[in-house]
Amino acid sequence: MSQIILGTEKVKAYQGLSMLCEYAGKNEEWCNELWLAILTDYELYGEFLYYLEHHCFADHIKTAGYSLTDIYVWQMGQDNLIRDTGKNTASCNKEEMVLQAFRTMADMKKEPSRYEKKLAEDSGMDRT
């Protein structure tokens, strides 16, 4: 009889994403769409695994000069504008901002010029 070896890394990564999505108030469909985007991009998948393990971004990938940290900061700024607070408050769901950063990076890798323009409009970005 041959042995079947199952890797659990992807199962654990999906469970981590599901927990983050639940905490952030994201529905299952949104979560699965993000999972597909992460799973089909080797670099983004590596970044996500790093985030799950360290709870911070590795910032190994950049698109149009922007890292996940840059996108996260931009997301925070957008949240502050929507809430009209001018600063990051305790009501800001940081995990949602992380998930949005991954989603934006996945989308940005497909259409860099569209997102580069959006991100460049905010003068607070630290671009390298």
Residue pairs with C-beta under 8 A, 6 or more apart in sequence:
9 49
10 39
12 52
13 38
13 45
13 48
13 49
13 52
14 35
16 52
17 31
17 34
17 35
17 38
17 48
18 31
20 95
20 98
20 99
21 27
21 28
21 30
21 31
21 34
21 99
23 93
23 95
24 93
24 95
24 96
24 99
25 93
25 96
26 34
26 96
26 99
34 99
34 102
34 103
34 106
37 44
37 102
37 103
37 106
37 107
38 44
38 45
38 48
38 102
38 106
39 45
41 106
41 109
43 60
43 61
44 61
44 102
44 105
44 106
44 109
46 58
46 60
47 57
47 58
47 59
47 60
47 61
47 68
47 102
47 105
48 102
50 57
50 58
50 60
51 57
51 58
51 98
51 102
57 67
57 68
57 69
57 72
57 101
59 67
59 68
59 69
61 67
61 68
61 105
62 128
63 105
63 108
63 109
63 112
63 115
64 108
64 112
64 113
64 115
64 116
64 119
65 116
65 127
65 128
66 108
66 115
66 116
66 119
66 125
66 127
68 101
68 102
68 105
70 119
70 125
70 126
70 127
71 101
71 104
71 105
71 108
71 119
72 97
72 98
72 101
73 124
73 125
73 126
74 104
74 118
74 119
74 122
74 124
74 125
75 97
75 100
75 101
75 104
76 88
76 92
76 97
77 122
77 124
79 88
79 92
79 97
80 86
80 87
80 88
80 92
83 89
83 91
83 92
104 115
107 115
108 114
108 115
108 116
119 125
